[in-house]
Structure formats: C-alpha cells, structure tokens
C-alpha cells in the first residue's frame, strides 16, 4: 500500500514562541541546550528555521516555557489559556500571598478602567 502524502506541519510559529520565551527569561541557547542534552544548533534550527523537534524535545520545551500548544494546533479555537496566561500563572505561583493581593488590586483597577472605555 502506498504511503499517503501528509503535509509537514510548519513549526515556525512554535520556534518563534520558544525563542521569545527563552530570551524573555534571559537564558542563553547554550544553557538551555546543555540542560536539555541537545546541541545548540538543533535548538537554533527549531527557533529560527521551524525545524520539527522530536516529540520529547517538543514536550520539554512547552513545559519548560509554559507554552500553550493550543494556539499552534487549534487555530480555529480560542486557546483555553494562552501562552502569556500560562507564563503569568507560573509567575504568580512564585510570589507570596501579600504580593498576590497587590497584583489582584492592580488587575481589578485595569478591569475597571477597561470597562469605563
């Protein structure tokens, strides 16, 4: 039986999201590649050329940077949580309850201002 033609998924947007998250954390490509036991060139190709990562590397990158894969695979649906919301959740998990009160008050003010417009 002949193999059916399957178009390859374009990982360019995924690579850009990984690069943005990595640079946003001020992590060098060398540091990340050393910690993940991959070559810096492989990571560079994922980020810059949209190279298809292995499933394991894909998983490690999305969990490392709290990337929502919904935005890449389900283009017609709104993601349950965007990458920015997932990253904010991670930041919120690392701050004290006192600091959470400050963030909550700030968010409420923003929402009120938005509702006035």
C-alpha positions as CSV (number, residue, x, y, z in Angstrom):
1,X,0.0,0.0,0.0
2,X,1.3,3.4,-0.9
3,X,2.0,5.9,1.8
4,X,-0.5,8.7,1.8
5,X,1.0,12.2,1.3
6,X,0.9,14.2,4.5
7,X,2.0,17.8,4.5
8,X,4.5,18.6,7.2
9,X,3.4,20.9,10.0
10,X,5.2,24.3,9.9
11,X,6.8,24.7,13.3
12,X,8.0,28.3,12.5
13,X,5.5,30.0,14.9
14,X,6.3,27.4,17.6
15,X,10.0,28.2,17.2
16,X,9.4,31.9,17.5
17,X,7.4,31.4,20.7
18,X,10.2,29.2,22.1
19,X,12.8,31.9,21.2
20,X,10.8,34.7,22.7
21,X,10.2,32.7,25.9
22,X,13.9,31.8,26.2
23,X,15.2,35.3,25.6
24,X,12.4,36.6,27.9
25,X,14.0,34.6,30.7
26,X,17.5,35.7,29.7
27,X,18.5,32.1,29.0
28,X,21.3,31.5,26.5
29,X,20.8,28.9,23.8
30,X,23.9,27.2,25.2
31,X,22.5,27.0,28.7
32,X,19.2,25.5,27.5
33,X,20.8,23.1,25.1
34,X,23.2,21.9,27.9
35,X,20.4,21.4,30.3
36,X,18.3,19.5,27.7
37,X,21.2,17.5,26.3
38,X,20.7,18.7,22.8
39,X,23.0,20.7,20.5
40,X,22.7,24.5,20.4
41,X,22.4,24.2,16.6
42,X,19.3,21.9,17.0
43,X,17.7,24.5,19.3
44,X,18.7,27.3,16.9
45,X,17.1,25.4,14.0
46,X,13.9,24.9,15.9
47,X,13.8,28.6,16.8
48,X,14.9,30.1,13.6
49,X,14.0,27.7,10.8
50,X,11.0,26.0,12.2
51,X,12.7,22.6,12.4
52,X,10.3,19.9,13.6
53,X,11.5,18.8,17.1
54,X,11.2,15.3,18.4
55,X,8.2,14.7,20.5
56,X,10.3,14.5,23.6
57,X,12.0,17.9,22.9
58,X,8.7,19.4,22.0
59,X,7.3,18.3,25.3
60,X,10.3,19.6,27.3
61,X,10.2,23.0,25.6
62,X,6.5,23.6,26.1
63,X,6.7,22.6,29.7
64,X,9.9,24.5,30.4
65,X,8.4,27.7,29.0
66,X,4.7,27.2,29.8
67,X,3.8,27.4,26.1
68,X,0.2,26.7,25.1
69,X,0.2,24.3,22.2
70,X,-3.5,25.0,21.5
71,X,-2.6,28.2,19.7
72,X,-0.5,26.2,17.2
73,X,-2.7,23.2,16.7
74,X,-6.2,24.5,17.0
75,X,-6.1,27.7,15.0
76,X,-9.9,27.9,14.7
77,X,-10.5,27.7,18.5
78,X,-9.5,30.1,21.2
79,X,-6.9,28.6,23.5
80,X,-8.1,27.6,26.9
81,X,-5.1,29.5,28.3
82,X,-2.8,31.5,26.1
83,X,1.0,31.2,26.5
84,X,1.0,34.6,28.2
85,X,-1.6,33.5,30.7
86,X,0.3,30.3,31.4
87,X,3.5,32.2,32.0
88,X,1.7,34.7,34.3
89,X,0.3,31.7,36.3
90,X,3.8,30.4,36.7
91,X,5.0,33.8,38.0
92,X,2.0,34.1,40.3
93,X,2.8,30.7,41.8
94,X,6.2,32.0,42.8
95,X,5.1,35.1,44.8
96,X,3.7,35.5,48.3
97,X,0.1,35.9,49.3
98,X,0.8,39.5,50.2
99,X,2.1,40.1,46.7
100,X,-0.9,38.3,45.2
101,X,-3.1,40.9,46.9
102,X,-1.2,43.7,45.1
103,X,-1.5,42.0,41.8
104,X,-5.2,41.4,42.3
105,X,-5.8,45.0,43.2
106,X,-3.9,46.1,40.1
107,X,-5.8,43.7,37.9
108,X,-9.1,45.0,39.3
109,X,-8.1,48.6,38.6
110,X,-7.2,47.7,35.0
111,X,-10.5,45.9,34.5
112,X,-12.5,48.9,35.9
113,X,-10.6,51.3,33.5
114,X,-11.3,49.0,30.6
115,X,-15.0,48.8,31.5
116,X,-15.2,52.6,31.5
117,X,-14.0,52.8,27.9
